Amino acid sequence: MLLPLQVAMAVPDKKAISEQTLRFAMLDLDRQQVTKSKAENPRAKKRSSKTKSTTSPKRAKNTSLNCLTWSAAQINHKAKRFDQYIIKYAHKYRIDKDLVKAIIIAESCFKVRAKSHANAQGLMQLIPATARRFGVRNSYSPSQNISGGIKYLRFLKDRYKGDLKKIIAAYNAGEGAVDRHKGIPPYKETKKYVKNVLNTYVKLNPRIGRVYAVYQVPKMGNKAGRHGWQYNRRLAPHLYKK
């Protein structure tokens, strides 16, 4: 049996119910107005999503390859921070420092902490196996990374007897792929990589461009002869010993 107080508490308050119903009705009306305004102005949603995309850092435009458009002056300015290592190891292992810079531009745009999906790391993007192979313990150390990358270039230069295109292709795809295909592998990425490196290299060292322009195989008719190298020496005498 309920006491009078308990009975009073069990009976719902009509005034409270009416206020609650009114509040729900007002919320429902607000929702209807918002839906109607969106329907009348379909661009509102697009504008809001566009605003989010521009403010979010994850939506930022990928600028990793913008350095390919840099001028020689811009590249040298960016490389100035690492010149002590580039010049030191390029001289030690007899590799053109401009080729080293061209490789770094194509690999990392001079980003010390760069890391690829294949786990290639650092300025010259050494994978762990290549890093161990050439004595690099910390691929994010500019000195060690550049040293290891230049050692690898020296190894490739000896392997391919100075063939620049094979050296660059092997740096990207590995010497195994270059050996199998007896030249630049038919991979879209590798072909583009070789082109980018050569373009940057010629930009830094215009003499390389002249070499490609004047080179002619030393043949006379169908037999090897003196005509080719004599022709080349006339057009590019600075490349020949006196």
C-alpha positions as CSV (number, residue, x, y, z in Angstrom):
1,M,0.0,0.0,0.0
2,L,1.4,3.4,-1.1
3,L,1.6,6.2,1.4
4,P,0.1,9.6,0.4
5,L,3.6,11.0,-0.3
6,Q,4.6,8.0,-2.4
7,V,1.4,8.4,-4.4
8,A,2.1,12.0,-5.1
9,M,5.6,11.1,-6.3
10,A,4.4,8.3,-8.6
11,V,2.0,10.6,-10.4
12,P,3.8,12.4,-13.3
13,D,3.8,16.2,-13.2
14,K,1.6,17.4,-16.1
15,K,3.3,20.7,-16.2
16,A,6.8,19.1,-16.5
17,I,5.5,16.8,-19.3
18,S,4.1,19.8,-21.3
19,E,7.4,21.7,-21.0
20,Q,9.4,18.6,-22.1
21,T,7.0,18.1,-25.1
22,L,7.4,21.8,-26.1
23,R,11.2,21.6,-25.9
24,F,11.3,18.5,-28.2
25,A,9.0,20.3,-30.6
26,M,11.3,23.3,-30.7
27,L,14.3,21.1,-31.4
28,D,12.5,19.3,-34.2
29,L,11.6,22.7,-35.7
30,D,15.2,23.8,-35.6
31,R,16.3,20.6,-37.4
32,Q,13.7,21.1,-40.1
33,Q,15.0,24.7,-40.6
34,V,18.6,23.5,-40.9
35,T,17.7,20.8,-43.4
36,K,15.6,23.2,-45.4
37,S,18.5,25.8,-45.6
38,K,20.9,23.1,-46.8
39,A,18.5,22.0,-49.5
40,E,18.1,25.6,-50.6
41,N,21.8,26.2,-50.7
42,P,23.6,23.0,-51.9
43,R,26.9,24.9,-52.1
44,A,27.1,25.4,-48.4
45,K,28.2,21.8,-47.8
46,K,30.8,22.0,-50.5
47,R,32.2,25.2,-49.1
48,S,32.5,23.7,-45.6
49,S,34.2,20.5,-46.9
50,K,36.5,22.7,-49.0
51,T,37.4,24.8,-46.0
52,K,38.3,21.6,-44.0
53,S,40.5,20.3,-46.8
54,T,42.5,23.5,-47.0
55,T,43.1,23.8,-43.3
56,S,43.9,20.1,-42.7
57,P,47.7,19.4,-43.0
58,K,46.9,15.9,-44.3
59,R,45.2,17.4,-47.3
60,A,48.2,19.5,-48.2
61,K,49.5,19.3,-51.8
62,N,52.4,16.9,-52.2
63,T,55.5,19.0,-52.9
64,S,58.1,16.2,-52.7
65,L,59.1,16.5,-56.3
66,N,58.9,20.3,-56.7
67,C,62.7,20.4,-56.3
68,L,63.1,18.9,-59.8
69,T,62.1,22.3,-61.1
70,W,64.8,24.1,-59.1
71,S,67.5,26.1,-60.9
72,A,71.2,25.2,-60.5
73,A,71.6,28.2,-58.1
74,Q,68.7,26.9,-55.9
75,I,70.1,23.4,-55.8
76,N,73.6,24.6,-54.8
77,H,72.1,26.9,-52.2
78,K,70.1,23.9,-50.7
79,A,73.2,21.7,-50.9
80,K,75.4,24.2,-49.1
81,R,74.5,22.8,-45.7
82,F,75.9,19.3,-46.8
83,D,78.7,20.5,-49.1
84,Q,81.4,19.5,-46.6
85,Y,80.3,15.8,-46.8
86,I,79.5,15.8,-50.5
87,I,82.8,17.4,-51.5
88,K,84.8,15.2,-49.0
89,Y,83.4,11.8,-50.1
90,A,83.0,12.7,-53.8
91,H,86.7,13.5,-53.9
92,K,87.7,10.4,-51.9
93,Y,85.8,8.0,-54.1
94,R,86.2,10.0,-57.4
95,I,82.6,10.7,-58.1
96,D,81.4,14.0,-59.6
97,K,79.8,16.0,-56.8
98,D,77.2,17.3,-59.2
99,L,76.0,13.8,-59.9
100,V,75.7,13.3,-56.1
101,K,73.5,16.4,-55.8
102,A,71.4,15.2,-58.8
103,I,70.8,11.9,-57.0
104,I,69.9,13.6,-53.8
105,I,67.4,15.8,-55.6
106,A,65.7,12.8,-57.2
107,E,65.8,10.8,-54.0
108,S,64.9,13.1,-51.1
109,C,65.0,16.8,-52.2
110,F,67.7,17.3,-49.4
111,K,65.3,16.1,-46.7
112,V,67.4,14.4,-44.0
113,R,64.5,12.5,-42.4
114,A,63.0,11.3,-45.7
115,K,61.7,7.8,-45.7
116,S,60.1,5.8,-48.6
117,H,57.4,3.1,-48.5
118,A,60.3,0.6,-49.2
119,N,62.0,1.8,-46.0
120,A,64.7,3.7,-47.9
121,Q,66.1,6.4,-45.6
122,G,67.9,9.7,-45.5
123,L,69.3,12.0,-48.1
124,M,70.4,9.4,-50.6
125,Q,67.6,7.0,-49.6
126,L,69.6,3.9,-48.6
127,I,67.6,0.8,-47.9
128,P,68.8,-1.1,-44.7
129,A,70.6,-3.8,-46.8
130,T,72.5,-1.2,-48.8
131,A,73.3,0.8,-45.7
132,R,74.8,-2.3,-44.0
133,R,76.7,-3.3,-47.2
134,F,78.5,0.1,-47.2
135,G,79.1,0.5,-43.5
136,V,76.3,2.9,-42.6
137,R,74.9,2.6,-39.1
138,N,72.6,5.6,-39.0
139,S,71.0,6.4,-42.4
140,Y,69.6,9.7,-40.9
141,S,73.1,11.0,-40.3
142,P,74.0,13.2,-43.3
143,S,77.6,12.3,-43.1
144,Q,77.1,8.5,-43.0
145,N,74.3,8.6,-45.5
146,I,76.2,10.6,-48.1
147,S,79.3,8.5,-47.5
148,G,77.3,5.2,-48.1
149,G,75.5,6.6,-51.1
150,I,78.8,7.7,-52.8
151,K,80.4,4.4,-52.0
152,Y,77.5,2.7,-53.8
153,L,77.9,5.0,-56.8
154,R,81.6,4.2,-56.9
155,F,80.8,0.5,-56.9
156,L,78.3,0.9,-59.7
157,K,80.7,3.1,-61.7
158,D,83.3,0.3,-61.6
159,R,80.7,-2.4,-62.4
160,Y,79.4,-0.6,-65.4
161,K,82.7,0.9,-66.5
162,G,81.4,4.5,-66.2
163,D,78.1,4.0,-68.2
164,L,76.2,6.9,-66.6
165,K,72.7,5.7,-67.5
166,K,73.3,2.2,-66.2
167,I,74.8,3.7,-63.0
168,I,71.7,5.8,-62.4
169,A,69.3,3.0,-63.3
170,A,71.1,0.6,-60.9
171,Y,71.0,3.1,-58.1
172,N,67.2,3.1,-58.5
173,A,66.3,-0.5,-59.5
174,G,69.4,-2.4,-58.3
175,E,72.2,-3.8,-60.3
176,G,70.4,-7.2,-60.6
177,A,67.7,-5.6,-62.7
178,V,70.1,-3.7,-64.9
179,D,72.1,-6.9,-65.5
180,R,69.0,-8.9,-66.4
181,H,67.8,-6.3,-68.9
182,K,71.4,-5.4,-70.1
183,G,70.6,-1.7,-69.6
184,I,67.8,0.5,-68.2
185,P,65.0,-1.8,-66.9
186,P,61.6,-1.3,-68.6
187,Y,60.1,0.1,-65.4
188,K,58.2,3.3,-65.7
189,E,59.6,4.6,-62.4
190,T,63.2,3.8,-63.3
191,K,62.9,5.4,-66.8
192,K,61.5,8.5,-65.2
193,Y,64.2,8.4,-62.5
194,V,67.0,8.3,-65.0
195,K,65.6,11.1,-66.9
196,N,65.1,13.3,-63.8
197,V,68.6,12.7,-62.6
198,L,70.2,13.4,-66.0
199,N,68.2,16.6,-66.4
200,T,69.3,17.8,-63.0
201,Y,72.9,16.7,-63.6
202,V,73.0,18.6,-66.9
203,K,71.5,21.6,-65.1
204,L,74.4,21.6,-62.6
205,N,77.1,20.7,-65.1
206,P,76.2,21.9,-68.6
207,R,79.3,20.2,-70.0
208,I,77.6,16.8,-69.5
209,G,74.8,17.9,-71.9
210,R,77.4,18.8,-74.5
211,V,79.0,15.3,-74.2
212,Y,75.7,13.7,-74.9
213,A,75.1,16.0,-77.9
214,V,78.4,15.5,-79.6
215,Y,79.1,11.8,-78.9
216,Q,79.5,9.6,-82.0
217,V,80.5,6.0,-82.0
218,P,84.1,5.7,-83.3
219,K,83.4,3.8,-86.6
220,M,84.1,4.4,-90.2
221,G,81.6,2.5,-92.4
222,N,81.0,-0.8,-90.7
223,K,84.5,-1.1,-89.2
224,A,86.0,0.5,-86.1
225,G,88.2,3.4,-87.0
226,R,89.6,6.8,-86.0
227,H,86.9,8.9,-87.5
228,G,84.6,8.8,-84.4
229,W,87.0,9.9,-81.7
230,Q,88.6,12.5,-84.0
231,Y,85.1,14.0,-84.7
232,N,84.4,14.0,-80.9
233,R,87.7,15.6,-80.1
234,R,87.0,18.5,-82.6
235,L,83.6,19.2,-81.0
236,A,84.7,18.7,-77.3
237,P,88.5,19.1,-77.1
238,H,88.3,19.7,-73.3
239,L,87.4,16.1,-72.7
240,Y,90.6,14.7,-74.3
241,K,94.1,14.7,-72.8
242,K,96.6,16.7,-74.6
